[in-house]
Amino acid sequence: MSSDIAEKVSEIKKQGGKDIWLYGGASLIKTFIQNNLIDTYRISVHPVALGKGKPLFEDLKERLNLKLIKTNVFRSGVVQLIYEPQPKS
């Protein structure tokens, strides 16, 4: 199934146009990470402490090196961190 996703994303990227936004849970994101399909990570931190929850990056097999390229701070208190993946070292 993940190879089907990789092929489909590759086809969409070749079409040009705007960015593809992936908005979903940890298991969906995991598939895209494993197939090296993410060019930019936009992680939003909301000013709420819940105490328990699911990990953002679930079952990573290898370290994911990210470089912070930009931050956005909103009046609501939300902070958006924008990262690009870096080559494995």
N, C-alpha and C positions, 0 to 999 in steps of 0.2 A: 504494500500500500504506500509506503513512504517513497518508493521509487516513482510511483504514479504521480505523487505530489511534486517531487523534484522535476519530473518531465513537464508537468503542467505549468509550474512556476517559470521554468526556463522558456517555454513557449510564450507565456504572457510577457516576460521581460523583453523578448525579441520584438514584440509589437510596438514598443515605444509608448509614449504617452506619460501619464502621471505615475506617481509612486504607488506601490501595492501596500496597503495597510493590513497588518495581521492583528486582530484584536480577539484575544481568547484566553483560555485557561492554560495552566501549566502543561498539560499533556499535549495540547495542540502546538504550543511553542517548542516543546521538546523535539517534536518531529522536524520542525524547521531548523532548529539548531543542529541536530544530528546530520542533516543533509546540507549544512552550510548555505542556507538560503536567505539568511538575514544580513542585510547590508548596514542597517542602522537600528539601534535599540533606543526606544523612547520609553523611559521608565518614569512613571509619575508616583510621587510619594504624597499621600494624603495625610493631613494632620489629625489622624485618628489612630489610637492604639487599641487594637482588638484583643490582644493577649494570646490568641491561638489562631491558626489558619494553615493554609497550604503553602509550601515553599514556592517561591517564584520560579526557580529553575530546578525542576525535579529530576532526579536520577542522572545528573550530568556524568558522563564517563570520563571526560577530560576537562581540565581547567579551561575556562573561557576568558581569554584576555581581551579586555575592552579599554578603549581610550576615550576619556571624556572630551567631547568636542564643543558642548554648549549646555548651558542651564537656562531654564525659564522659571521665573517665580511669578505666581499669579496672586491676585488680591485675596483669593479664597484661602491662601496658605499652601496650596498645592505647589510642589516643586517638581519640575520635569527635568530629568537628566537625560542627555542625548549622548549616546556612545556609538563608536564604530568598532567592530571586531578587529583585533590585531592578529598578525600571524603567530602561530604557536612558537614558543622559544624553547 
